[in-house]
Amino acid sequence: MIRLRQALREAWMLLIVGAALGFIYTSATEKGLFARGAPETSAQGLGPDARQMISRDEAWSIYQTGSALFVDSRHDFDFRAGHIKGALNAPLGVYELAKSPLKDVAKDRLLVVYCDGAECNSSIELAVRLMKDGFKNVRISFGGWREWVDANHPTEKTP
Amino acid sequence: MKSLLSHPHVVLITRIFLGLLFVVSSLDKIVDPAAFAHSVGNYKLLPSWLPLTIATILPWLELLCGFSLLFGLFIRGSSLIVSAMLIVFTFAVISGILRGLDIACGCFTQDPAAGKIGWMKVLQNSALIALSLFLYYSNSTRFTLLSYIQRSSLVGDPDR
């Protein structure tokens, strides 16, 4: 009991000092909570515009026009096991524009990025990276691979 | 077990290991709180305003606790905090795995390529929880700053 009381007292002290240091540091360096302006530094704002998120049907109608390039942000083994027909693979974990199949793609080409489905983040993160690398027309297929398969839209495997 | 809890070298090695681990893993988060907040947000367990607040405080708490274990000052308090943090992290990882989240851990580094959450992570964290609870219950005060302070104050006090 004495041990716990002592521990709690020390823990409180550490917590208060830690919080103080955190607030002082982030406010002095204008990071995190105190970041100015740039919306991408806030946790939820880190990401694309809501208008860039497209539904399965929108993705399908874009697909049918043939104007867009579909980009798969999943691991290469997932990609090889099955992907949207004609899609390129740019796994987020190893993404670098110079080494990715997107390096020769025109920056104003319409890209539709997808990953597994609504529960994955890599499509959103890849879309942010692509926009930073200068791509101007990036969309994210929110339902991703799972909805595409459920709807029986064209897929292919890489042997 | 009792002798292990008071074994000065075992306790010292555990302190150095956990302390260094927490100091090192806090640095990446301190430098880029926004990236850490993003990792926390990915778990989708918290209301949207909370990850950034956590990213402001938690890395510094990790750093303080790490140093405190290394130097041997407030070991009880810091091992209590470290245990509590690790338990919360582990539950977050488990819930992420069970919900099928495909996210980076955000544990030791903010590099998304460093690894996804998985059962291996849970195992690792459980081992770390065991170590920090061990420190909480340990009672060796050798090689701690506290013992040096106490010793030098004893020497300096002629009445004792």
Interface residues (C-beta under 8 A of the other chain):
Chain A: R3 Q6 A7 L8 R9 E10 A11 W12 M13 L14 L15 V17 G18 A19 L21 G22 F23 Y25 T26 K31 G32 L33 A35 E40 T41 S42 A43 Q44 L46 L92 G93 V94 C115 D116 E119 C120 N121 S122 E125
Chain B: I30 D32 P33 A34 A37 H38 V40 G41 N42 S48 P51 L52 T53 A55 T56 I57 L58 P59 W60 L61 L63 L64 C65 S68 F74 R76 G77 S78 S79 L80 I81 R99 G100 L101 D102 I103 P112 A113 Y136
